[in-house]
Amino acid sequence: MDLLSMLNAFFTKFSELINTTLVYSTALIFGALGGIYSERSGIVNIGIEGLMVSGAFASAVGAYYAEEANMGVWSPWIGLLCALLFALIFALIHAVATISFKANQVISGVVINFLAAGVTLYLVKVLFNGAGQTETLNDVFSKWEIPLLSKIPYIGYALFTAYPTTYIALILVFVTWYVLFKTPFGLRLRAVGEHPSAADTVGIKVKRIRYLAVLISGLLGGLGGATITLTTTSAFSHNTISGQGFIAMAAMIFGKWHPFGALGAAVFFGMAQALNNFMRLFDFSKNIPQEFLYMLPYVLTILVLAGAVGRAKAPSALGEPYDPGKR
């Protein structure tokens, strides 16, 4: 093989790796953005995992019944809408428990994770005659090519040929940055996360802002779960999410609760999963146990957090319930 052929093969595989990285990063971006909204308002949301589970389940069920009704290409979009609505229910439970009843936010998030896992698995068995997973979907998202840009050699496939959910996630990163740092709502949200009593003093409705933030977090978490079902697995089972919500939280912390930082961290963790996939796909791992490859993204998550948590400054009022009577 001559040098030109070797370079062509290298850049082709590298562009495929970048494209696969974006696929795996998308769900993490949604989850991390959801965590940012909630935690910037002062509410810890350990329940991102549960929100993603609920979204993955609802999108699979919604898209399945849309297929049964012959909705065609609209089926995955209906599944996406179902994911938003179902995840919103779990987010509302978390909001009521932590904001209205001032429950421990970490415990409430853990309960949401267990509740989502139990409820979705039970409903799968009820709806699909005792099966352990939903029926495999035929109508899922396909990749969209951006005109002209997708034709650029190597770069076109790497960056401009992606699922619609990836484009939505990247757009939402910029939208989140603008909302948080350029709008009155974002200023109020950050204020209640840093000093809720001071925010209350100037007339900001602390509880209302926190409710909105947690509900937005639920919507984004649901989108993250739906992305996995509608682009990668084409079905839902108990292991569809497999800790992606916790990795999304790690991306949020590593990104220092900033949308662009979370984007970079999500891409980093997404590349870890893409490398795992590529090593197995191209048989680079003959002498490496499969279990090690599967645990690679989670090991990297632990190592990154161990080095980053001490340097990342969380919102000052994070995890503290607000009581107007104790200002």
C-alpha positions, -999 to +999 in steps of 0.1 A: +000+000+000+015+034-010+016+064+012-014+081-004-036+051+002-024+049+038-032+085+044-066+082+027-074+052+049-063+070+081-083+101+074-114+080+065-112+061+097-105+093+117-136+110+101-157+080+111-143+082+146-153+118+149-188+111+135-193+083+159-181+105+188-208+130+180-234+101+180-223+090+215-219+126+227-254+138+219-273+121+247-246+133+272-249+169+259-287+168+265-282+153+300-255+178+310-275+208+298-304+195+319-282+193+349-269+228+343-304+243+344-314+225+376-281+230+395-276+266+384-309+272+402-297+255+433-314+221+430-291+190+429-304+166+402-289+132+407-320+120+388-306+128+353-302+090+349-338+084+357-350+112+334-330+096+306-344+062+313-379+076+312-372+094+280-357+063+264-388+042+274-414+067+263-397+074+229-396+036+222-432+031+231-445+063+214-425+055+182-437+019+182-474+029+184-469+056+158-454+029+135-485+007+142-506+037+131-486+040+099-472+074+108-440+067+087-412+092+091-431+110+118-428+081+141-395+090+157-407+126+162-438+114+180-415+092+201-394+123+209-425+142+220-436+113+242-402+113+258-405+150+267-439+145+283-430+114+303-397+127+316-416+159+326-436+138+351-405+125+369-390+160+369-422+174+384-420+147+412-384+158+419-394+194+419-423+190+443-402+169+467-372+192+468-388+226+464-422+224+480-415+197+506-377+206+510-367+169+509-330+160+507-322+167+470-297+139+466-320+113+481-349+125+459-327+122+428-318+086+438-354+078+443-362+092+408-336+069+394-350+038+411-386+049+403-379+054+366-361+021+363-388+002+381-418+018+364-404+016+329-395-020+332-429-029+346-447-010+318-425-027+292-436-061+305-473-050+306-473-035+272-452-061+254-466-094+269-439-099+295-410-093+272-379-077+287-377-050+260-399-031+236-403-042+200-374-031+177-383+001+158-382+002+120-387+040+117-359+057+136-338+088+129-315+087+099-285+110+094-290+143+077-264+157+054-259+195+054-259+206+017-224+214+003-207+212+037-213+174+038-194+170+005-161+183+020-137+154+020-134+137+054-146+168+073-180+167+056-188+132+069-172+138+103-190+170+112-219+176+088-235+142+084-254+136+117-287+127+133-312+155+137-309+151+175-272+160+173-280+192+155-306+200+181-282+193+209-255+216+195-280+243+189-293+240+225-258+245+238-257+280+223-293+286+233-285+276+269-255+299+270-276+328+257-305+321+281-282+318+311-259+347+305-278+371+282-314+371+294-332+384+325-345+348+331-310+335+331-298+361+355-326+353+379-319+316+376-283+321+385-292+344+413-314+319+430-287+294+427-261+317+443-280+336+469-318+329+470-326+351+499-310+381+482-329+372+450-361+370+470-355+404+485-355+421+451-387+404+441-376+373+423-399+343+428-374+317+440-397+287+440-411+295+406-377+299+390-365+266+406-396+248+394-390+260+359-353+250+360-361+215+372-388+210+346-365+222+318-339+198+332-366+170+328-373+179+292-336+179+283-330+146+302-359+130+284-344+142+251-311+125+260-327+092+267-348+094+235-317+101+215-302+068+225-334+048+216-341+066+184-306+066+169-285+038+185-305+009+200-339+011+182-355-004+213-357+000+251-346-024+277-334-022+313-298-016+302-304+010+274-291+039+294-265+020+314-252+050+335-252+076+307-270+099+330-242+098+356-216+104+328-237+134+317-235+147+353-198+142+352-196+162+320-216+190+337-192+191+367-161+187+346-175+216+324-179+237+355-217+241+351-211+261+318-228+250+285-196+252+264-176+234+291-202+207+293-201+204+255-164+198+256-166+173+284-195+154+267-175+151+235-145+138+255-166+111+272-183+104+238-150+098+222-141+073+250-172+054+240-165+057+203-129+044+208-144+015+227-167+008+198-140+012+172-116-011+190-142-039+191-154-032+155-120-033+138-106-061+161-078-039+176-085-056+209-075-092+204-055-093+237-078-069+256-107-084+276-141-071+264-151-062+299-122-037+301-134-020+269-169-018+282-158-002+315-134+023+298-158+052+296-167+048+333-131+045+345-123+077+326-153+094+342-140+085+377-104+097+368-116+130+353-139+138+383-111+129+408-089+155+392-116+181+384-141+182+413-119+201+436-113+228+410-149+232+399-169+257+420-206+247+422-233+273+427-232+286+463-267+276+473-266+242+455-284+216+476-298+240+501-336+242+504-349+277+505-371+288+534-384+324+531-390+325+568-353+321+575-339+350+554 
